[in-house]
Amino acid sequence: MSELKVGAAKVSINPAPEMYPIPNRISDFGLEPMSQEAAYDDMDCRAIAIETGKTKLMFLTFELAGAPDYPHYPEDISAATGFPSDLIFIMGTHNHSAPRYRKEQADTVELVEFIEKYEKIVYDAGIAACQKAAASMRPAKYGYGESVSNINVNRNLFTGGGYWVEGRNMEGFSDKTLSIIKFVDLEGKLIAALLNHGTHATNIYMLKDIDHKAKTSGNFTGIACRFVEEHYGNGAVAMWTSGAAGNQNPLLSHGLQYEYPDGWTTQMQYPDGTGYMQMEYMGRWHGVDCCRGIDKIVRYNDRMPVFHRVKMIDLPSNQCVDGWPPKDFSIVRNGGQGERDLEAVPYGKIPAPAKVPEMIPGEPRQLHLHLLKMGNIALLLANAELFAEIGRDMKAASPYRNTIIITHHYGKKCNYIFDKTSKDVLLPMAYGGVVPGSSDELIVNGERDLFDEILEKE
């Protein structure tokens, strides 16, 4: 009989029907605020509970912009499940079609009330998912495999007119690796699959469906997870985690970048409904890739020694003298939004590219870098959005062939971390956070320290 036991569960985190329309949606980078009026599909949280014979650990993901930042949430889950709080790992899928708000910017009674109600739904769902996963544990074995999913593309594009924009940079670095930890019962039936891929879940971001309503959704990642779950049946759970995706978007994302012969550029949004069709397409495509990768894993182990260490790494940061986000996004946004206004931007008289706002050194941002070794698999978890090049270098520095980078992990967010080859990429997310290009070696050296600690224990 295997000492390893595994259970999994998922619970909806949809707002209650009476909570729609959501009273406000934050305006990012100068886009108009948009209220979400209905649900397109389910958003879920998913839990995988593991007992090795010597310890217990829990993975919990939410189809949200990030991991919920409730104080003492790991301790609360521990009290509800009996799992040790330091081995409870909480992640967000970075879902841009979840309700998006910033509590500190909630300026209406309606929004404050929504946030209070919704955060209770999310909190309770996470506890319930962990309890259900723990209660469903059964003898199991696991395997690891890597496949390819060509759904992502580098999103930092330097246009013909000299503007940095968010577009499709087909020549930029992009890691297509789909990493999978597969858990099956002793009859070979899938219990759960932990999936990892480096892509922003930005489909339908700030877009409306064919009925002209903006909607909440689990995004293409949620569609892919349901595809896997329905394909295998028997209550199987597919848990998607975000890799080093700071500069990676879906190949079909939330808009098109139009360029003009005189060098001007503008981002065009899709007609209503189009983005939702593309999201379905991307999710189903990715779901097929996930199933193929899962089926390729045929070698299993039922022994899983677990080691865990965490290192706090201070990263240099900047802050904007006039605060962030700026009131006037024209100082940092390159190009236009929507149809070109020939009166404002006549041919042959395009504006100069945006300039870097005045910056001063800020308080260091603290990266919480976790190293979790499960058998012959190493997971590196970070409370940040790492650029793909940093994720590549972290994998290269790992002494374990089977290494997974997971971002959007629980902890005060570091936000974007630009790698050294991207330090001159002038996009709005470069400002008011970790100094671009400053942290590659700090992170990799911190990772090496963690591996040294674990290898010494072994």
Salt bridges, closest charged atoms under 4 A:
ASP28 OD2 - ARG100 NH2 2.77
ASP28 OD1 - ARG102 NH2 3.66
ASP41 OD2 - ARG226 NH2 2.62
ASP44 OD2 - ARG46 NH2 3.84
GLU63 OE2 - ARG46 NH1 2.73
ASP69 OD1 - LYS103 NZ 4.00
GLU119 OE2 - LYS103 NZ 3.47
ASP124 OD2 - LYS120 NZ 2.61
GLU166 OE2 - ARG155 NH1 3.56
GLU166 OE2 - HIS254 NE2 3.67
ASP175 OD2 - LYS395 NZ 3.29
ASP185 OD2 - ARG138 NE 3.53
GLU187 OE1 - LYS189 NZ 3.71
ASP209 OD2 - LYS215 NZ 2.90
ASP211 OD2 - LYS215 NZ 3.06
GLU229 OE1 - LYS10 NZ 2.76
GLU229 OE2 - ARG46 NE 2.75
ASP262 OD2 - ARG340 NH2 2.82
ASP272 OD2 - HIS212 ND1 2.77
GLU280 OE1 - ARG284 NE 2.86
GLU385 OE1 - HIS94 NE2 3.26
GLU385 OE1 - HIS200 NE2 2.91
GLU385 OE1 - HIS408 NE2 3.98
ASP393 OD1 - ARG392 NE 3.08
ASP424 OD2 - LYS423 NZ 3.57
GLU441 OE2 - LYS420 NZ 2.91
ASP449 OD2 - LYS311 NZ 3.56
GLU453 OE1 - ARG309 NE 3.48
GLU458 OE2 - LYS373 NZ 3.06
